[in-house]
Each structure stands twice: as C-alpha cells, then as structure tokens.
Amino acid sequence: MTAAPSAPVEQAAAAHAQHILAADMGAIQRDCSAQVLQEPADLYQQLVTATFERYTILGHAKIGWHHVLKIRYFGATTATVHHRFGAVDGTWVVLESERV
C-alpha cells in the first residue's frame, strides 16, 4: 500500500479539471498514471480539442482505496467524465477516465 496523500482528492480532481479547461496536455499527463486507462482511447485528445468554460463535480464515490469523481465540463459542447483517482507515492493520480 502506498502512502496516503495529504491533500484531499477533491483538490486533485479540481486541478485536473482546470488542466482540461486550459487544454494543458502536459499538466494532464502529469496528473495521470503512466498507464491511465481512457475510454474512448483518445479521450484526453478529444477533451483538449473541445472548448470548455467551466466544470462542476456531480458526484464522488469512494470504492476501496480509489475515488471516482463524476465531472461535467461545459462549453461549446458538454462532456461528462468519470475520473478514478488513486494514491501513488503519496500523490493523487488519475488511474482511469471514462466518458459517460
């Protein structure tokens, strides 16, 4: 088991959502584990090519050691994504993202 992060997972989720709004692929990649699962496979590429103005966290579920946050992004289009976060070396990282 890895060390628990000191920051709340909601803070990591908000930062990740801000990186998506800014279309900052470098920051998005730093938020994610190296093997992040994406559904569809090019999900992050789709998200950064869209223009989002804001986001809202719709829900948060703790499942075992992981946290799943349902985030809706609003802009020219709307997208809802489940981001699964887990603790890796004392930091929250995105392990999986799925468009729903």
C-alpha positions as CSV (number, residue, x, y, z in Angstrom):
1,M,0.0,0.0,0.0
2,T,1.2,3.5,-0.8
3,A,1.3,6.5,1.5
4,A,-1.9,8.5,1.7
5,P,-1.7,11.9,0.1
6,S,-2.0,14.8,2.5
7,A,-4.2,16.9,0.1
8,P,-7.9,15.9,-0.3
9,V,-8.8,14.0,-3.5
10,E,-11.3,16.8,-4.4
11,Q,-8.4,19.2,-4.7
12,A,-6.6,16.9,-7.1
13,A,-9.8,16.5,-9.1
14,A,-10.3,20.3,-9.3
15,A,-6.8,20.8,-10.5
16,H,-7.2,18.1,-13.1
17,A,-10.4,19.7,-14.3
18,Q,-8.7,23.1,-14.6
19,H,-6.0,21.5,-16.7
20,I,-8.7,20.1,-19.0
21,L,-10.3,23.5,-19.3
22,A,-6.9,25.1,-20.1
23,A,-6.2,22.3,-22.7
24,D,-2.8,21.8,-21.0
25,M,-1.9,18.3,-22.2
26,G,1.4,18.4,-20.3
27,A,-0.3,19.1,-17.0
28,I,-3.0,16.5,-17.8
29,Q,-0.3,13.9,-18.4
30,R,1.4,14.7,-15.1
31,D,-2.0,14.3,-13.3
32,C,-2.3,10.8,-14.7
33,S,-0.6,7.5,-14.1
34,A,1.7,6.4,-17.0
35,Q,-0.8,3.6,-17.8
36,V,-4.0,5.7,-17.4
37,L,-7.0,3.9,-19.0
38,Q,-9.1,6.1,-21.3
39,E,-12.4,5.2,-22.7
40,P,-12.5,6.1,-25.6
41,A,-8.8,5.5,-26.1
42,D,-8.2,9.1,-27.3
43,L,-10.4,10.7,-24.6
44,Y,-7.9,13.3,-23.4
45,Q,-7.2,14.3,-27.0
46,Q,-10.9,14.8,-27.6
47,L,-11.3,16.9,-24.4
48,V,-8.4,19.3,-25.1
49,T,-9.7,19.9,-28.6
50,A,-13.1,20.9,-27.2
51,T,-13.6,24.4,-25.7
52,F,-14.8,24.2,-22.1
53,E,-15.5,27.2,-20.0
54,R,-16.4,25.6,-16.7
55,Y,-16.9,22.4,-14.9
56,T,-18.8,21.0,-11.9
57,I,-18.2,18.0,-9.8
58,L,-21.5,16.0,-9.8
59,G,-20.6,13.2,-7.5
60,H,-17.8,11.4,-5.6
61,A,-17.7,7.8,-4.5
62,K,-15.0,6.0,-2.5
63,I,-14.6,2.5,-3.7
64,G,-12.0,0.6,-1.7
65,W,-8.8,2.6,-2.0
66,H,-10.0,4.5,-5.0
67,H,-12.1,7.6,-5.5
68,V,-14.4,8.1,-8.5
69,L,-15.4,11.6,-9.3
70,K,-18.1,12.4,-11.9
71,I,-17.2,15.7,-13.5
72,R,-19.3,17.6,-16.2
73,Y,-17.5,20.0,-18.4
74,F,-19.5,22.8,-20.1
75,G,-18.7,24.9,-23.1
76,A,-19.4,24.8,-26.8
77,T,-20.2,21.1,-26.0
78,T,-20.9,19.3,-22.8
79,A,-19.0,16.2,-21.6
80,T,-19.4,14.1,-18.5
81,V,-16.4,12.1,-17.4
82,H,-15.7,9.6,-14.6
83,H,-12.2,10.1,-13.3
84,R,-10.9,7.3,-11.0
85,F,-8.1,8.6,-8.6
86,G,-5.8,6.5,-6.6
87,A,-2.8,7.2,-4.3
88,V,0.6,6.6,-5.8
89,D,3.7,7.6,-3.9
90,G,1.7,10.0,-1.7
91,T,0.1,11.8,-4.6
92,W,-3.4,11.5,-6.1
93,V,-3.2,10.4,-9.7
94,V,-5.8,9.6,-12.3
95,L,-5.9,5.9,-13.0
96,E,-8.8,5.8,-15.3
97,S,-11.1,8.2,-17.2
98,E,-14.3,7.3,-19.0
99,R,-16.7,9.5,-20.8
100,V,-20.3,8.7,-19.8
